[in-house]
Amino acid sequence: MVPTVRAAGPRDAPPVAGLLRAAVPHLVVTPELLAWQATGKPAERFGMLVAETGDGIAGVARTGLLHESAEPGLGFVNLVVRPERRGRGVGSALLAAAEQRLAGLGVRRAYARVADGPAALSFAEGRGYRPGRRNLILRLDLAATLPAPPAPPPGVRLTTAADLPDPRPLYEADLAAAADEPGDVGMDEIGYADWRAAYWDRPDLDRGLTTVAVADGVVVAFSVALTDGGDRYLSGMTGTRAEWRGRGLARLVKHVSLRSARSAGYRRAFTVNDAGNDAMRAVNEWFGYRQVAAEWRYLRTLQE
């Protein structure tokens, strides 16, 4: 059956969230998050397309702009197709419609997250996409014993994002930590208002579990916690200002966040680690994270 592709609406959020959770087990996604993405991040121009067959939604394409980068014309398209519907034209129909949408937004180069498997990689490469960086998907059983945390350096106090009087210091630390983070796209052109809309106001951000280290009123390290309100926890970003690295702060803030997540009832913790980020890989291995999957960032030029 030829799939019908259309723009997703509010009523599609619950079935799409279910499809994503089933097909990509490490995703922390809820209907509330998908509904918010459609309206709460104006700079991203997020749009979701669904492909329907006779038995309902067979696949989804999530698209938008990579607005954090100073380079104009960058966008993303991430496809997920129900396993039993793969190889039947659903992905091809979704990708064609998604690329058309991105071109209408002025996107010159489209990035896609592609599962590290022969079928998915062949699909992407057969449609003109070329590989970039590789990410490792790691999982930690929060019922396991955590290693003993390092002691905070002198002059550093720990708190949560919920207790920050103003989130701007966290924004400043986020940009500073991301300046030399390995990746295909830099985070070098996002203003405070857009950062608040894209990150601080997202419904899956758990400010009480997001842990920050503060010295002289400056956030020097942080570990962002994203949750689904059930049993899944995702480390959205763990970062340390360059001048504060080498003092165990990444281990410290992440340890506090994970311990608090376990106390709050979360049982599965996930994180995404750039395969070339050896320092963060060492931190995650210290906690006991184990690789459960991998993905590639693929790129295609849509227009010069």
N, C-alpha and C positions, 0 to 999 in steps of 0.2 A: 504494500500500500504506500502510495506517495504521501509523504508527510505534509501537513499544512503548517506553515510557519507564521506566527503572529507576535505582536508585542504583548508582553505579559501585563496583566492587570492585578489589582489587589487580591482578587479571589484566587490567583495562582500561587500566592506566597506559601500557603501550607503544603500543597502537593510538591512544589519545587523544592522546598526545604527537605521534605522527606526523600525525594529523589537524590539530592546532593548528599545527605547523610548516609544513604544506603550505598551509593556508588563511590563515595570518597570518605571512608570512615574517619579520617583525621580532621575533617572540617568541623569547626564549631559554628553551626549555622542554625538559625531559627526563623520562623515566618516573620517575627517582629524585625529581625535584622534585615531581611530582604525588603520588607515594606519600607523601612527607614532609608535604605540605600537608594530607593527610587526617588525619595523626596528630600532627604536630609543632607545630601552632599552636592550642592548645586555646581561647584566647580568641576566635579567629576563627570557630570552629564551621564550618570549611570542609566543604562537601559538593559532590560532583560527580554530576550526573545525565547519563545517556547515552540517546540515542534510537536504537533499532535498527530496521532494515528488513531485507529479505530478504538483502541482501548485506553485513550487518555494521553497525558503528556509523556512523550518518549525521550525528550532531551531539552536542554536549556543552554543558551549562550548568554553569558554576562559580559557586557561591553561598557566602555567609557573612556575617559581621558586620563592619562597619567599626569595630572596637573601639578604634582609636586616638583617636577623637573623644570629647569630653566630652558630646556630645549623644547621649542614648540612642535606641535604636530605628532605627539606620541599618544598612542592609545592601547587598549588591551581588549582581548577577546578570549574568554575562557569557556570551553565547551565541556559539557557532561552529557553523555547519552546512556540511557538504561542499558545494562549489559546485554539483555536479550534482544535489543533493537539495534545493536551495532552491526555494521556491514550491510545496512539496508537503505542507505541514502539519507538517514536522519542527520548525521554529522555534516555531510556535504551541503544539505539544504540550509542548516543553521549557519554554517560558516559563510556561505554566500550572502545570506541576509545580514549577518553581523558585519561583514566587511563593507557592505553597502551603507549600513548605518554609520560606521566609522568614517568612511569617505565623506559622507554628508556633514560630519563634524569637523572636517578638515584634517583628519589624521593622515599623516604621511607614512608612519611606521607603526605596525601593530605587533604587540607582544602577546604571546599565549603561553599559559602554563600547560605543559604536556606531560602526562604520566610516563614514567620510564619503563616502557614496555614496547615490544616489537610492533604491535598493531597501531598503537597511538603515535609512535614516532614515525612510522611509515605513512600514516595518514597526514601528519603535519608536513613532512618533507615532500610528499607527493603533491601538495598544494602550494609549494613555493616557500615554505617556512624553513629557516635555518637555525641550528642550535646555538644557544648562548650559554649561560651558566646553569649549573646543576644544583638542585636543592635536595637535602636529605630530610625525610620526615621521620621524626624521632618520637618515641612514646615512653612514658614513665608510669609505672603502676604506683599510685600514691599510697597504697597499702604497705609498700616496701619501706624499709628503714632508710631514712635519709642520713647522709654523712653529717658529722658534727660541723656546725657552721664556723667560719672564721670570725675572729673578734673584730669589731668595728675599729678602724684607725682612730687615733686621737682627734677630737674635734668634729667627728662625724656622728650625726644622730639619724635614726631610722624613723620614718613615718609612712603614712599611706597617702595616696592621691586624694582620698576623701577628706583628709585633714589639712590639705594645702589651702591656705586662705585665698590663693590666686594660682590658677594653673599655668600662668606664663612662664615661671621658672622651669616647669616640666617641658614646655614647648621649646625653650631655649636649649635645654639639655638634649632633647630629642634631635634637634638639628645639629648640635655639636657632635653628638655620638654618631650620627648617620653620615657625617662628612667624609669619613674614610671607610665606611662599611662596604664590604664587597657586594657588588650587584651590577645589574645591567643598566639600571636607571637611577640617577642620583636624586636625592631629596634636598634640592637647593633653591627652590623657588616657591615655597609655600608660606604665605603670610599667617599671622596669628589668627585672624578671623576664620580663614579657610582651615587651618589646623584644628581649631576648636570644633568647627562643623564636621570635619572628617574623622576626627579621632576622639576628642574629649566628649562629644555628645552622642557617640554611637551607643546603641542600647546594650551591646554585649560587653562593653567596658565595665569591669568590676573595679570601681575606685577603691573599695575597701581592701581588695586583695592586691591591687597595684602598689608596689612598694618602692619608696624613693629614699635615697641617702642624701642628706643635706649637710653642707658645711658653710658657715658664715652666710646663711640665707640663700645659697646657690645649690641647686640640685646637681649633684656630681655623678650619680648613678641611679638607675631605675630599672624595674622589671614590670612590664605591662601585663595585666591579666585580662584575658577575654574568656567569657564563660557562656554556657547555654542555659543556665538555671537548672540543669539536671545533674549530669555527672561528668561532663567534659570541660576541661580547662585547657586553654591555649596560651602559651607565652607569646604575646603579640610582638614584643621587642624587649630585649635586655641590653642596655647600653651604659657605657661609662665615658665621661669626658676624657679626652686623650691624656691630659696632664694628671689624671687620677688613676690611670691604669696601673696594673701590677701590684695592687694592694688588696686584692681579694674582694673588691666591692661587687663585681658581677655575681660571684658565688653567694655573697652575703644577701643582697637584695632578692635574688631568685630563691634562695633557701627560705627566707621569711615568707615570701609569697606562696611557695609550694606548701610549706607547713600550714599556713593559714587556709589554703585551699582544701587541704586534707581535713582540717578541723571543720570546715564548712560543708563537708560531705562530698566533695568532688573525688572521683576515683581514677579517672584517666587524664593524664597530662600529656599534651602534645607540644612540640615545638618544631619550627622549620629552620634548618641550619644550612647556610650556603656551604657547598662542599669544599670551597677554598678558604673558609674562615676557620683556620686551625685553632685559634685562641678560643672561639666559642664552642667548637667541637670538644675541646679539652674540658671546658666547664661542664658541658652536658654529659660527657662520659663520666665525670666525677660524680654527678648526681645519680648515674645509673640509667640514663636514657639509652634506648636501643632503637636501631633503625628498623622501621616497618614498611617504608616505601621511599620512593624518590621521584623527582619530577625535573623537567628541563624548562628553561625559559627559551621559547622559540620566537623568532622575529621574521617579519615579512615587510618589505617595502610596498605600500599600496599605491603611492604616487610620489613622484619626484618633486 
